């Protein structure tokens, strides 16, 4: 199974503080849930213990929203939350 990225998702990675590796790990090993527009959401928490936008956080949660294309996943967008 291959995880591919829509150009929109690639643009969002840097501005939201996620990496391609984290998104792939989220899609392949995270919790899945149904999302709007027939998409599938994936969620996974990562240890962060760092600073994001001038605040320190212990956990980074990555959510990826994707559609199935054959046996592959096409990631449409990525959302991050910091705790």
N, C-alpha and C positions, 0 to 999 in steps of 0.2 A: 504494500500500500504506500502510495506517494502522497505527500502533502505539498500542494502547489499554492502560490500566493497571487491573488489578484493585485494589480498595481495599486489600488486603493489601500489594501491591507499593508503593502510594503511602505507606503507613505506614512501610515499611522504608527508603524513600529517605532521609529525614532522619536516621534513627538509624544508617544505614550510610554516610552521607556521599556519596551519589550524587545527581545531578540528573536530571530528566526528559529534558533534552537529551542527557546522556551515555548514558542508557539507550536512547533512540531511535537515537543514532549507533551504539551497540553492536549493536542488533537489525538495523539496516539495513546496516551496513558491517563488522561484526565477524566473527570466526571462529565458525562454527556447529558444534555437536556434539550427538549424541543424548543425551537425559537420561531419567531414570526417569519412569514413568507416561505414556509416549507424548509427553512434552514435548520441546522443542528448547531447548538451551542456546546462548547467544551470549556470546562473550568478546572484550573489547577493552581494550588498555592506553592510558592517558592520562598525559601528563606532568602531574605534580602539584607537585613542588618546594614543599611546604608542610608545615604541622604538622597532624597528626590525633591526637587524644587524647594530647597532650603529647610526641609524637615527630615528628621530621622524616622525610618520605618523598619520594623522587624520582618514584615511579610509583604510580598508582592503577589497579588492574585492576577492571573492572566485569563481572560476570556477570549476565545476565538469563535467566530461565527462562520460556518462553512456550509457548502453544498456538496453533495456526492456527485462525482462525474466518473461513471464506471466504477472502478475499484479505488479511485483516487479521491482525495478531498481537496476542494478549492476553497481556501480561506478568503472570505470576503472582507472582513474587518476584524480588528483586534481592540479590546478594551482592557485597561489595567486599573487595578485599585490597590492602594497601599494602606497597610494597617500597622 
